[in-house]
């Protein structure tokens, strides 16, 4: 009985730590990081939305928003856990950039960084919120990382549509 209580307590503590590590919001992003997904912006301001969104401006003109996919539930899980991506969205509903910030892939150390390979993040550039975001239709899959690629695509699709609402 005591052992089960200790195991439950340790599991709960580990789960809470994992949630805190993954739940970093867009306000923690630097302007340089946000500029990778919204390159035409010259400044970013904290929005009043909950979950957090940063507004992107050129001068005084609002041009779009920057946000993290994990802040917009449901959180999509890859093969080995959540995928945290930073996304830029313009006022016309088009993605201006995607940057995978953090994810865990059990085969990453032996087979490579699947989601940060050339072309994976870049293929979302210019996609509209009404696009299907389906792997092997309008999104190219990554060999040996199909589950994670699908999760990334669904996470981006769901987040951009919710932000656009």
C-alpha positions in Angstrom: 0.0 0.0 0.0 2.8 2.4 1.0 4.7 1.6 -2.2 1.7 2.3 -4.4 1.2 5.7 -2.7 4.8 6.6 -3.3 4.6 5.5 -7.0 1.5 7.5 -7.5 3.1 10.6 -5.8 6.2 10.3 -7.9 4.1 9.8 -11.1 2.0 12.9 -10.3 5.1 15.0 -9.6 6.7 13.9 -12.9 3.5 14.6 -14.8 3.2 18.1 -13.3 6.9 18.9 -14.1 6.3 17.7 -17.7 3.2 19.9 -18.1 5.1 22.9 -16.7 8.0 22.3 -19.1 5.7 22.1 -22.2 3.3 24.8 -21.2 5.6 27.7 -21.8 3.6 30.3 -23.6 4.3 32.7 -26.5 5.2 35.5 -24.1 8.5 33.7 -23.4 9.5 33.9 -27.1 12.2 36.4 -28.1 11.6 38.9 -31.0 14.2 37.0 -33.0 12.3 33.7 -32.6 9.0 35.4 -33.6 10.7 37.0 -36.6 11.5 33.6 -38.0 7.7 32.9 -38.3 6.6 36.5 -39.1 9.6 37.9 -41.0 8.0 41.1 -42.2 7.1 42.4 -38.7 9.3 45.0 -37.1 7.8 44.7 -33.6 5.6 42.4 -31.5 3.2 43.2 -28.7 1.5 41.1 -26.1 -2.1 40.6 -26.9 -5.0 40.4 -24.4 -6.1 36.9 -25.6 -6.1 33.8 -23.4 -4.3 31.6 -24.5 -1.6 34.2 -25.3 -1.0 35.6 -28.7 1.5 38.2 -29.8 0.4 40.8 -32.3 2.8 41.5 -35.2 3.2 45.0 -36.6 5.0 46.9 -39.3 5.1 50.4 -37.9 1.6 51.0 -36.5 -0.1 48.6 -38.9 -1.2 45.2 -37.6 -0.1 42.4 -40.0 -0.8 39.2 -38.1 -0.3 37.1 -35.0 2.3 34.8 -33.5 1.3 31.9 -31.2 2.2 28.4 -30.0 0.3 25.4 -31.1 0.3 23.8 -27.6 -1.6 26.8 -26.2 -4.7 26.0 -28.4 -6.2 22.7 -27.3 -6.7 19.9 -28.1 -3.0 19.3 -27.9 -1.9 16.9 -30.7 0.6 14.2 -29.6 3.3 12.9 -31.9 4.8 9.4 -31.6 6.4 10.1 -28.3 4.6 13.2 -26.9 3.5 16.7 -27.6 5.0 18.9 -30.4 5.4 22.6 -29.5 5.6 24.8 -32.6 5.6 28.6 -33.0 3.3 29.8 -35.9 2.9 33.1 -37.7 -0.5 33.9 -39.2 -1.3 36.9 -41.4 -4.6 38.8 -41.4 -5.7 36.9 -44.6 -5.5 33.5 -42.9 -2.2 32.5 -44.4 0.7 31.0 -42.5 3.8 33.1 -42.6 6.1 30.6 -40.9 6.4 27.6 -38.6 9.2 26.7 -36.3 9.2 23.5 -34.3 10.4 24.6 -30.8 10.3 21.3 -28.9 9.3 17.7 -29.2 10.5 14.4 -28.0 10.9 11.6 -30.5 12.2 8.3 -29.2 14.1 7.5 -32.4 15.5 11.0 -32.9 18.9 10.3 -31.5 19.4 7.3 -33.8 17.5 8.3 -36.9 17.7 12.2 -36.9 15.6 15.2 -36.1 12.6 14.4 -38.3 10.5 17.6 -37.9 13.4 20.0 -38.4 14.7 18.5 -41.6 14.8 20.9 -44.6 11.4 21.4 -46.1 9.2 20.0 -43.3 8.5 23.3 -41.5 8.8 25.3 -44.6 6.0 23.4 -46.4 3.4 25.2 -44.2 4.5 28.6 -45.5 1.6 30.2 -47.4 -1.0 27.6 -46.5 -4.4 29.0 -45.8 -6.5 28.1 -42.7 -9.1 26.5 -45.0 -6.5 24.0 -46.5 -7.0 20.4 -45.3 -3.5 19.9 -43.7 -3.5 16.2 -44.5 -0.3 14.2 -44.8 0.1 12.7 -48.3 -2.5 15.1 -49.7 -1.3 18.7 -49.2 1.4 18.0 -46.6 4.5 15.9 -47.4 5.1 13.2 -44.8 8.4 12.3 -43.2 9.5 8.7 -43.6 9.7 7.0 -40.2 7.9 9.9 -38.6 4.4 9.7 -40.0 2.6 9.9 -36.6 4.6 13.0 -35.6 4.2 14.7 -39.0 0.4 14.1 -38.8 0.4 15.5 -35.2 2.4 18.6 -36.3 0.0 19.2 -39.2 -3.1 18.7 -37.1 -1.8 20.9 -34.3 -1.0 23.7 -36.7 -4.3 23.3 -38.5 -6.3 23.4 -35.3 -4.4 26.3 -33.8 -4.6 28.6 -36.9 -8.3 28.0 -37.2 -9.0 28.8 -33.6 -6.8 31.9 -33.7 -8.6 33.0 -36.9 -12.0 32.7 -35.1 
